[in-house]
């Protein structure tokens, strides 16, 4: 079997681009048999990652990212590439949800969400790029 081909979208690291990113995801999901709940998990995970890259990867505010998507009969994968500050989500300690609720602090749940919503994820630094891949089993 031939590996599925990545489809790609390149956008500025700007919150104004979120609708274009969502539209790309929806376009790539079109025609795939997947539960609505799983679609929502993919949308939320991608949203969290996109916002984190925009807010933290480029302190000077000028950057871009590439979103690549592919799927086969069993798995839907999203790869996010940026040339921002190196950031490995595995180096962040797990969130203590009870403490977070007690303190009433906001933010800091993006990594927790994509890790728990997805079936697989991986991070690597490829040259000067952060490469985060998230995957959801669809069948």
Chimera marker file (.cmm) of the C-alpha trace (Angstrom):
<marker_set name="trace">
<marker id="1" x="0.000" y="0.000" z="0.000" r="1" g="1" b="0" radius="0.5"/>
<marker id="2" x="1.258" y="3.481" z="-0.895" r="1" g="1" b="0" radius="0.5"/>
<marker id="3" x="1.525" y="5.889" z="2.039" r="1" g="1" b="0" radius="0.5"/>
<marker id="4" x="-1.033" y="8.698" z="1.876" r="1" g="1" b="0" radius="0.5"/>
<marker id="5" x="0.172" y="12.047" z="0.610" r="1" g="1" b="0" radius="0.5"/>
<marker id="6" x="0.371" y="15.092" z="2.892" r="1" g="1" b="0" radius="0.5"/>
<marker id="7" x="-1.836" y="18.063" z="1.940" r="1" g="1" b="0" radius="0.5"/>
<marker id="8" x="-0.381" y="21.364" z="3.066" r="1" g="1" b="0" radius="0.5"/>
<marker id="9" x="-1.460" y="24.828" z="4.175" r="1" g="1" b="0" radius="0.5"/>
<marker id="10" x="1.020" y="27.595" z="5.029" r="1" g="1" b="0" radius="0.5"/>
<marker id="11" x="-0.247" y="30.501" z="7.128" r="1" g="1" b="0" radius="0.5"/>
<marker id="12" x="1.126" y="33.444" z="9.061" r="1" g="1" b="0" radius="0.5"/>
<marker id="13" x="1.372" y="32.847" z="12.801" r="1" g="1" b="0" radius="0.5"/>
<marker id="14" x="-1.513" y="35.225" z="13.410" r="1" g="1" b="0" radius="0.5"/>
<marker id="15" x="-4.784" y="34.577" z="15.230" r="1" g="1" b="0" radius="0.5"/>
<marker id="16" x="-6.598" y="36.093" z="12.242" r="1" g="1" b="0" radius="0.5"/>
<marker id="17" x="-5.651" y="32.937" z="10.300" r="1" g="1" b="0" radius="0.5"/>
<marker id="18" x="-7.599" y="30.537" z="12.553" r="1" g="1" b="0" radius="0.5"/>
<marker id="19" x="-10.644" y="30.380" z="10.256" r="1" g="1" b="0" radius="0.5"/>
<marker id="20" x="-8.453" y="29.455" z="7.304" r="1" g="1" b="0" radius="0.5"/>
<marker id="21" x="-6.870" y="26.690" z="9.404" r="1" g="1" b="0" radius="0.5"/>
<marker id="22" x="-10.285" y="25.413" z="10.531" r="1" g="1" b="0" radius="0.5"/>
<marker id="23" x="-11.510" y="25.472" z="6.943" r="1" g="1" b="0" radius="0.5"/>
<marker id="24" x="-8.504" y="23.452" z="5.813" r="1" g="1" b="0" radius="0.5"/>
<marker id="25" x="-9.177" y="20.851" z="8.511" r="1" g="1" b="0" radius="0.5"/>
<marker id="26" x="-12.869" y="20.642" z="7.574" r="1" g="1" b="0" radius="0.5"/>
<marker id="27" x="-11.962" y="20.297" z="3.892" r="1" g="1" b="0" radius="0.5"/>
<marker id="28" x="-9.596" y="17.439" z="4.704" r="1" g="1" b="0" radius="0.5"/>
<marker id="29" x="-12.259" y="15.739" z="6.863" r="1" g="1" b="0" radius="0.5"/>
<marker id="30" x="-14.841" y="15.959" z="4.079" r="1" g="1" b="0" radius="0.5"/>
<marker id="31" x="-15.842" y="12.497" z="2.937" r="1" g="1" b="0" radius="0.5"/>
<marker id="32" x="-14.143" y="10.709" z="5.833" r="1" g="1" b="0" radius="0.5"/>
<marker id="33" x="-16.380" y="8.596" z="8.021" r="1" g="1" b="0" radius="0.5"/>
<marker id="34" x="-15.603" y="9.843" z="11.519" r="1" g="1" b="0" radius="0.5"/>
<marker id="35" x="-17.744" y="10.417" z="14.601" r="1" g="1" b="0" radius="0.5"/>
<marker id="36" x="-18.662" y="14.044" z="15.333" r="1" g="1" b="0" radius="0.5"/>
<marker id="37" x="-17.019" y="13.725" z="18.751" r="1" g="1" b="0" radius="0.5"/>
<marker id="38" x="-13.719" y="12.738" z="17.121" r="1" g="1" b="0" radius="0.5"/>
<marker id="39" x="-14.005" y="15.647" z="14.669" r="1" g="1" b="0" radius="0.5"/>
<marker id="40" x="-14.475" y="18.020" z="17.599" r="1" g="1" b="0" radius="0.5"/>
<marker id="41" x="-11.393" y="16.571" z="19.319" r="1" g="1" b="0" radius="0.5"/>
<marker id="42" x="-9.310" y="17.153" z="16.185" r="1" g="1" b="0" radius="0.5"/>
<marker id="43" x="-10.610" y="20.723" z="15.880" r="1" g="1" b="0" radius="0.5"/>
<marker id="44" x="-9.905" y="21.524" z="19.529" r="1" g="1" b="0" radius="0.5"/>
<marker id="45" x="-6.418" y="19.996" z="19.474" r="1" g="1" b="0" radius="0.5"/>
<marker id="46" x="-5.454" y="21.866" z="16.298" r="1" g="1" b="0" radius="0.5"/>
<marker id="47" x="-6.921" y="25.098" z="17.680" r="1" g="1" b="0" radius="0.5"/>
<marker id="48" x="-4.885" y="24.780" z="20.896" r="1" g="1" b="0" radius="0.5"/>
<marker id="49" x="-1.662" y="24.052" z="19.058" r="1" g="1" b="0" radius="0.5"/>
<marker id="50" x="-2.227" y="26.880" z="16.564" r="1" g="1" b="0" radius="0.5"/>
<marker id="51" x="-2.891" y="29.404" z="19.353" r="1" g="1" b="0" radius="0.5"/>
<marker id="52" x="0.169" y="28.240" z="21.310" r="1" g="1" b="0" radius="0.5"/>
<marker id="53" x="2.423" y="28.678" z="18.283" r="1" g="1" b="0" radius="0.5"/>
<marker id="54" x="0.992" y="32.153" z="17.610" r="1" g="1" b="0" radius="0.5"/>
<marker id="55" x="1.303" y="33.244" z="21.243" r="1" g="1" b="0" radius="0.5"/>
<marker id="56" x="4.654" y="31.698" z="22.167" r="1" g="1" b="0" radius="0.5"/>
<marker id="57" x="6.799" y="30.628" z="19.205" r="1" g="1" b="0" radius="0.5"/>
<marker id="58" x="7.491" y="34.067" z="17.766" r="1" g="1" b="0" radius="0.5"/>
<marker id="59" x="8.107" y="36.703" z="20.459" r="1" g="1" b="0" radius="0.5"/>
<marker id="60" x="8.607" y="39.399" z="17.801" r="1" g="1" b="0" radius="0.5"/>
<marker id="61" x="5.219" y="38.520" z="16.303" r="1" g="1" b="0" radius="0.5"/>
<marker id="62" x="6.505" y="37.762" z="12.825" r="1" g="1" b="0" radius="0.5"/>
<marker id="63" x="6.351" y="34.116" z="11.849" r="1" g="1" b="0" radius="0.5"/>
<marker id="64" x="4.574" y="31.417" z="9.919" r="1" g="1" b="0" radius="0.5"/>
<marker id="65" x="3.586" y="27.805" z="10.243" r="1" g="1" b="0" radius="0.5"/>
<marker id="66" x="2.814" y="24.945" z="7.935" r="1" g="1" b="0" radius="0.5"/>
<marker id="67" x="-0.081" y="22.617" z="8.641" r="1" g="1" b="0" radius="0.5"/>
<marker id="68" x="0.042" y="19.279" z="6.873" r="1" g="1" b="0" radius="0.5"/>
<marker id="69" x="-2.728" y="16.686" z="6.970" r="1" g="1" b="0" radius="0.5"/>
<marker id="70" x="-3.001" y="13.145" z="5.743" r="1" g="1" b="0" radius="0.5"/>
<marker id="71" x="-5.290" y="10.233" z="6.403" r="1" g="1" b="0" radius="0.5"/>
<marker id="72" x="-5.613" y="6.595" z="5.535" r="1" g="1" b="0" radius="0.5"/>
<marker id="73" x="-8.302" y="4.059" z="6.338" r="1" g="1" b="0" radius="0.5"/>
<marker id="74" x="-7.452" y="4.030" z="10.036" r="1" g="1" b="0" radius="0.5"/>
<marker id="75" x="-5.713" y="7.245" z="11.064" r="1" g="1" b="0" radius="0.5"/>
<marker id="76" x="-6.024" y="11.006" z="10.552" r="1" g="1" b="0" radius="0.5"/>
<marker id="77" x="-2.777" y="12.916" z="11.214" r="1" g="1" b="0" radius="0.5"/>
<marker id="78" x="-1.978" y="16.606" z="11.464" r="1" g="1" b="0" radius="0.5"/>
<marker id="79" x="1.580" y="17.894" z="11.393" r="1" g="1" b="0" radius="0.5"/>
<marker id="80" x="2.332" y="21.445" z="12.508" r="1" g="1" b="0" radius="0.5"/>
<marker id="81" x="5.715" y="22.943" z="11.577" r="1" g="1" b="0" radius="0.5"/>
<marker id="82" x="7.070" y="26.278" z="12.735" r="1" g="1" b="0" radius="0.5"/>
<marker id="83" x="10.455" y="27.973" z="12.916" r="1" g="1" b="0" radius="0.5"/>
<marker id="84" x="9.818" y="29.566" z="16.258" r="1" g="1" b="0" radius="0.5"/>
<marker id="85" x="11.511" y="29.053" z="19.592" r="1" g="1" b="0" radius="0.5"/>
<marker id="86" x="12.351" y="25.363" z="20.107" r="1" g="1" b="0" radius="0.5"/>
<marker id="87" x="9.607" y="23.863" z="22.241" r="1" g="1" b="0" radius="0.5"/>
<marker id="88" x="9.245" y="20.207" z="23.178" r="1" g="1" b="0" radius="0.5"/>
<marker id="89" x="5.870" y="19.562" z="24.853" r="1" g="1" b="0" radius="0.5"/>
<marker id="90" x="7.308" y="16.442" z="26.509" r="1" g="1" b="0" radius="0.5"/>
<marker id="91" x="9.527" y="18.687" z="28.631" r="1" g="1" b="0" radius="0.5"/>
<marker id="92" x="6.511" y="20.341" z="30.249" r="1" g="1" b="0" radius="0.5"/>
<marker id="93" x="5.404" y="18.667" z="33.485" r="1" g="1" b="0" radius="0.5"/>
<marker id="94" x="1.846" y="17.301" z="33.576" r="1" g="1" b="0" radius="0.5"/>
<marker id="95" x="-0.847" y="19.738" z="34.670" r="1" g="1" b="0" radius="0.5"/>
<marker id="96" x="-2.214" y="19.295" z="38.189" r="1" g="1" b="0" radius="0.5"/>
<marker id="97" x="-5.873" y="19.916" z="37.363" r="1" g="1" b="0" radius="0.5"/>
<marker id="98" x="-7.020" y="19.941" z="40.992" r="1" g="1" b="0" radius="0.5"/>
<marker id="99" x="-4.458" y="22.600" z="41.914" r="1" g="1" b="0" radius="0.5"/>
<marker id="100" x="-5.283" y="24.613" z="38.793" r="1" g="1" b="0" radius="0.5"/>
<marker id="101" x="-8.983" y="24.595" z="39.715" r="1" g="1" b="0" radius="0.5"/>
<marker id="102" x="-8.261" y="25.505" z="43.353" r="1" g="1" b="0" radius="0.5"/>
<marker id="103" x="-6.067" y="28.418" z="42.326" r="1" g="1" b="0" radius="0.5"/>
<marker id="104" x="-8.466" y="29.500" z="39.584" r="1" g="1" b="0" radius="0.5"/>
<marker id="105" x="-5.659" y="30.156" z="37.139" r="1" g="1" b="0" radius="0.5"/>
<marker id="106" x="-6.392" y="30.372" z="33.441" r="1" g="1" b="0" radius="0.5"/>
<marker id="107" x="-4.387" y="29.042" z="30.536" r="1" g="1" b="0" radius="0.5"/>
<marker id="108" x="-1.829" y="26.296" z="30.469" r="1" g="1" b="0" radius="0.5"/>
<marker id="109" x="-4.152" y="23.530" z="29.289" r="1" g="1" b="0" radius="0.5"/>
<marker id="110" x="-3.298" y="23.436" z="25.578" r="1" g="1" b="0" radius="0.5"/>
<marker id="111" x="-0.642" y="20.726" z="25.856" r="1" g="1" b="0" radius="0.5"/>
<marker id="112" x="-2.775" y="18.712" z="28.269" r="1" g="1" b="0" radius="0.5"/>
<marker id="113" x="-5.714" y="18.904" z="25.867" r="1" g="1" b="0" radius="0.5"/>
<marker id="114" x="-3.967" y="17.795" z="22.705" r="1" g="1" b="0" radius="0.5"/>
<marker id="115" x="-2.164" y="15.001" z="24.555" r="1" g="1" b="0" radius="0.5"/>
<marker id="116" x="-5.398" y="13.649" z="26.023" r="1" g="1" b="0" radius="0.5"/>
<marker id="117" x="-7.611" y="14.222" z="22.965" r="1" g="1" b="0" radius="0.5"/>
<marker id="118" x="-5.322" y="12.513" z="20.470" r="1" g="1" b="0" radius="0.5"/>
<marker id="119" x="-4.423" y="8.841" z="20.212" r="1" g="1" b="0" radius="0.5"/>
<marker id="120" x="-0.805" y="9.591" z="19.266" r="1" g="1" b="0" radius="0.5"/>
<marker id="121" x="1.514" y="12.553" z="19.142" r="1" g="1" b="0" radius="0.5"/>
<marker id="122" x="5.183" y="13.121" z="18.526" r="1" g="1" b="0" radius="0.5"/>
<marker id="123" x="7.567" y="16.051" z="18.595" r="1" g="1" b="0" radius="0.5"/>
<marker id="124" x="10.932" y="16.505" z="16.950" r="1" g="1" b="0" radius="0.5"/>
<marker id="125" x="13.236" y="19.359" z="16.094" r="1" g="1" b="0" radius="0.5"/>
<marker id="126" x="14.067" y="19.120" z="12.395" r="1" g="1" b="0" radius="0.5"/>
<marker id="127" x="16.847" y="21.584" z="11.636" r="1" g="1" b="0" radius="0.5"/>
<marker id="128" x="15.372" y="24.926" z="12.655" r="1" g="1" b="0" radius="0.5"/>
<marker id="129" x="11.771" y="23.680" z="12.782" r="1" g="1" b="0" radius="0.5"/>
<marker id="130" x="9.509" y="22.443" z="15.543" r="1" g="1" b="0" radius="0.5"/>
<marker id="131" x="7.531" y="19.499" z="14.154" r="1" g="1" b="0" radius="0.5"/>
<marker id="132" x="4.530" y="18.359" z="16.163" r="1" g="1" b="0" radius="0.5"/>
<marker id="133" x="2.414" y="15.531" z="14.782" r="1" g="1" b="0" radius="0.5"/>
<marker id="134" x="-0.925" y="14.515" z="16.277" r="1" g="1" b="0" radius="0.5"/>
<marker id="135" x="-2.969" y="11.513" z="15.138" r="1" g="1" b="0" radius="0.5"/>
<marker id="136" x="-6.480" y="10.253" z="15.753" r="1" g="1" b="0" radius="0.5"/>
<marker id="137" x="-7.646" y="6.745" z="14.930" r="1" g="1" b="0" radius="0.5"/>
<marker id="138" x="-10.773" y="7.088" z="12.827" r="1" g="1" b="0" radius="0.5"/>
<marker id="139" x="-11.912" y="3.462" z="12.480" r="1" g="1" b="0" radius="0.5"/>
<link id1="1" id2="2" r="1" g="1" b="0" radius="0.2"/>
<link id1="2" id2="3" r="1" g="1" b="0" radius="0.2"/>
<link id1="3" id2="4" r="1" g="1" b="0" radius="0.2"/>
<link id1="4" id2="5" r="1" g="1" b="0" radius="0.2"/>
<link id1="5" id2="6" r="1" g="1" b="0" radius="0.2"/>
<link id1="6" id2="7" r="1" g="1" b="0" radius="0.2"/>
<link id1="7" id2="8" r="1" g="1" b="0" radius="0.2"/>
<link id1="8" id2="9" r="1" g="1" b="0" radius="0.2"/>
<link id1="9" id2="10" r="1" g="1" b="0" radius="0.2"/>
<link id1="10" id2="11" r="1" g="1" b="0" radius="0.2"/>
<link id1="11" id2="12" r="1" g="1" b="0" radius="0.2"/>
<link id1="12" id2="13" r="1" g="1" b="0" radius="0.2"/>
<link id1="13" id2="14" r="1" g="1" b="0" radius="0.2"/>
<link id1="14" id2="15" r="1" g="1" b="0" radius="0.2"/>
<link id1="15" id2="16" r="1" g="1" b="0" radius="0.2"/>
<link id1="16" id2="17" r="1" g="1" b="0" radius="0.2"/>
<link id1="17" id2="18" r="1" g="1" b="0" radius="0.2"/>
<link id1="18" id2="19" r="1" g="1" b="0" radius="0.2"/>
<link id1="19" id2="20" r="1" g="1" b="0" radius="0.2"/>
<link id1="20" id2="21" r="1" g="1" b="0" radius="0.2"/>
<link id1="21" id2="22" r="1" g="1" b="0" radius="0.2"/>
<link id1="22" id2="23" r="1" g="1" b="0" radius="0.2"/>
<link id1="23" id2="24" r="1" g="1" b="0" radius="0.2"/>
<link id1="24" id2="25" r="1" g="1" b="0" radius="0.2"/>
<link id1="25" id2="26" r="1" g="1" b="0" radius="0.2"/>
<link id1="26" id2="27" r="1" g="1" b="0" radius="0.2"/>
<link id1="27" id2="28" r="1" g="1" b="0" radius="0.2"/>
<link id1="28" id2="29" r="1" g="1" b="0" radius="0.2"/>
<link id1="29" id2="30" r="1" g="1" b="0" radius="0.2"/>
<link id1="30" id2="31" r="1" g="1" b="0" radius="0.2"/>
<link id1="31" id2="32" r="1" g="1" b="0" radius="0.2"/>
<link id1="32" id2="33" r="1" g="1" b="0" radius="0.2"/>
<link id1="33" id2="34" r="1" g="1" b="0" radius="0.2"/>
<link id1="34" id2="35" r="1" g="1" b="0" radius="0.2"/>
<link id1="35" id2="36" r="1" g="1" b="0" radius="0.2"/>
<link id1="36" id2="37" r="1" g="1" b="0" radius="0.2"/>
<link id1="37" id2="38" r="1" g="1" b="0" radius="0.2"/>
<link id1="38" id2="39" r="1" g="1" b="0" radius="0.2"/>
<link id1="39" id2="40" r="1" g="1" b="0" radius="0.2"/>
<link id1="40" id2="41" r="1" g="1" b="0" radius="0.2"/>
<link id1="41" id2="42" r="1" g="1" b="0" radius="0.2"/>
<link id1="42" id2="43" r="1" g="1" b="0" radius="0.2"/>
<link id1="43" id2="44" r="1" g="1" b="0" radius="0.2"/>
<link id1="44" id2="45" r="1" g="1" b="0" radius="0.2"/>
<link id1="45" id2="46" r="1" g="1" b="0" radius="0.2"/>
<link id1="46" id2="47" r="1" g="1" b="0" radius="0.2"/>
<link id1="47" id2="48" r="1" g="1" b="0" radius="0.2"/>
<link id1="48" id2="49" r="1" g="1" b="0" radius="0.2"/>
<link id1="49" id2="50" r="1" g="1" b="0" radius="0.2"/>
<link id1="50" id2="51" r="1" g="1" b="0" radius="0.2"/>
<link id1="51" id2="52" r="1" g="1" b="0" radius="0.2"/>
<link id1="52" id2="53" r="1" g="1" b="0" radius="0.2"/>
<link id1="53" id2="54" r="1" g="1" b="0" radius="0.2"/>
<link id1="54" id2="55" r="1" g="1" b="0" radius="0.2"/>
<link id1="55" id2="56" r="1" g="1" b="0" radius="0.2"/>
<link id1="56" id2="57" r="1" g="1" b="0" radius="0.2"/>
<link id1="57" id2="58" r="1" g="1" b="0" radius="0.2"/>
<link id1="58" id2="59" r="1" g="1" b="0" radius="0.2"/>
<link id1="59" id2="60" r="1" g="1" b="0" radius="0.2"/>
<link id1="60" id2="61" r="1" g="1" b="0" radius="0.2"/>
<link id1="61" id2="62" r="1" g="1" b="0" radius="0.2"/>
<link id1="62" id2="63" r="1" g="1" b="0" radius="0.2"/>
<link id1="63" id2="64" r="1" g="1" b="0" radius="0.2"/>
<link id1="64" id2="65" r="1" g="1" b="0" radius="0.2"/>
<link id1="65" id2="66" r="1" g="1" b="0" radius="0.2"/>
<link id1="66" id2="67" r="1" g="1" b="0" radius="0.2"/>
<link id1="67" id2="68" r="1" g="1" b="0" radius="0.2"/>
<link id1="68" id2="69" r="1" g="1" b="0" radius="0.2"/>
<link id1="69" id2="70" r="1" g="1" b="0" radius="0.2"/>
<link id1="70" id2="71" r="1" g="1" b="0" radius="0.2"/>
<link id1="71" id2="72" r="1" g="1" b="0" radius="0.2"/>
<link id1="72" id2="73" r="1" g="1" b="0" radius="0.2"/>
<link id1="73" id2="74" r="1" g="1" b="0" radius="0.2"/>
<link id1="74" id2="75" r="1" g="1" b="0" radius="0.2"/>
<link id1="75" id2="76" r="1" g="1" b="0" radius="0.2"/>
<link id1="76" id2="77" r="1" g="1" b="0" radius="0.2"/>
<link id1="77" id2="78" r="1" g="1" b="0" radius="0.2"/>
<link id1="78" id2="79" r="1" g="1" b="0" radius="0.2"/>
<link id1="79" id2="80" r="1" g="1" b="0" radius="0.2"/>
<link id1="80" id2="81" r="1" g="1" b="0" radius="0.2"/>
<link id1="81" id2="82" r="1" g="1" b="0" radius="0.2"/>
<link id1="82" id2="83" r="1" g="1" b="0" radius="0.2"/>
<link id1="83" id2="84" r="1" g="1" b="0" radius="0.2"/>
<link id1="84" id2="85" r="1" g="1" b="0" radius="0.2"/>
<link id1="85" id2="86" r="1" g="1" b="0" radius="0.2"/>
<link id1="86" id2="87" r="1" g="1" b="0" radius="0.2"/>
<link id1="87" id2="88" r="1" g="1" b="0" radius="0.2"/>
<link id1="88" id2="89" r="1" g="1" b="0" radius="0.2"/>
<link id1="89" id2="90" r="1" g="1" b="0" radius="0.2"/>
<link id1="90" id2="91" r="1" g="1" b="0" radius="0.2"/>
<link id1="91" id2="92" r="1" g="1" b="0" radius="0.2"/>
<link id1="92" id2="93" r="1" g="1" b="0" radius="0.2"/>
<link id1="93" id2="94" r="1" g="1" b="0" radius="0.2"/>
<link id1="94" id2="95" r="1" g="1" b="0" radius="0.2"/>
<link id1="95" id2="96" r="1" g="1" b="0" radius="0.2"/>
<link id1="96" id2="97" r="1" g="1" b="0" radius="0.2"/>
<link id1="97" id2="98" r="1" g="1" b="0" radius="0.2"/>
<link id1="98" id2="99" r="1" g="1" b="0" radius="0.2"/>
<link id1="99" id2="100" r="1" g="1" b="0" radius="0.2"/>
<link id1="100" id2="101" r="1" g="1" b="0" radius="0.2"/>
<link id1="101" id2="102" r="1" g="1" b="0" radius="0.2"/>
<link id1="102" id2="103" r="1" g="1" b="0" radius="0.2"/>
<link id1="103" id2="104" r="1" g="1" b="0" radius="0.2"/>
<link id1="104" id2="105" r="1" g="1" b="0" radius="0.2"/>
<link id1="105" id2="106" r="1" g="1" b="0" radius="0.2"/>
<link id1="106" id2="107" r="1" g="1" b="0" radius="0.2"/>
<link id1="107" id2="108" r="1" g="1" b="0" radius="0.2"/>
<link id1="108" id2="109" r="1" g="1" b="0" radius="0.2"/>
<link id1="109" id2="110" r="1" g="1" b="0" radius="0.2"/>
<link id1="110" id2="111" r="1" g="1" b="0" radius="0.2"/>
<link id1="111" id2="112" r="1" g="1" b="0" radius="0.2"/>
<link id1="112" id2="113" r="1" g="1" b="0" radius="0.2"/>
<link id1="113" id2="114" r="1" g="1" b="0" radius="0.2"/>
<link id1="114" id2="115" r="1" g="1" b="0" radius="0.2"/>
<link id1="115" id2="116" r="1" g="1" b="0" radius="0.2"/>
<link id1="116" id2="117" r="1" g="1" b="0" radius="0.2"/>
<link id1="117" id2="118" r="1" g="1" b="0" radius="0.2"/>
<link id1="118" id2="119" r="1" g="1" b="0" radius="0.2"/>
<link id1="119" id2="120" r="1" g="1" b="0" radius="0.2"/>
<link id1="120" id2="121" r="1" g="1" b="0" radius="0.2"/>
<link id1="121" id2="122" r="1" g="1" b="0" radius="0.2"/>
<link id1="122" id2="123" r="1" g="1" b="0" radius="0.2"/>
<link id1="123" id2="124" r="1" g="1" b="0" radius="0.2"/>
<link id1="124" id2="125" r="1" g="1" b="0" radius="0.2"/>
<link id1="125" id2="126" r="1" g="1" b="0" radius="0.2"/>
<link id1="126" id2="127" r="1" g="1" b="0" radius="0.2"/>
<link id1="127" id2="128" r="1" g="1" b="0" radius="0.2"/>
<link id1="128" id2="129" r="1" g="1" b="0" radius="0.2"/>
<link id1="129" id2="130" r="1" g="1" b="0" radius="0.2"/>
<link id1="130" id2="131" r="1" g="1" b="0" radius="0.2"/>
<link id1="131" id2="132" r="1" g="1" b="0" radius="0.2"/>
<link id1="132" id2="133" r="1" g="1" b="0" radius="0.2"/>
<link id1="133" id2="134" r="1" g="1" b="0" radius="0.2"/>
<link id1="134" id2="135" r="1" g="1" b="0" radius="0.2"/>
<link id1="135" id2="136" r="1" g="1" b="0" radius="0.2"/>
<link id1="136" id2="137" r="1" g="1" b="0" radius="0.2"/>
<link id1="137" id2="138" r="1" g="1" b="0" radius="0.2"/>
<link id1="138" id2="139" r="1" g="1" b="0" radius="0.2"/>
</marker_set>
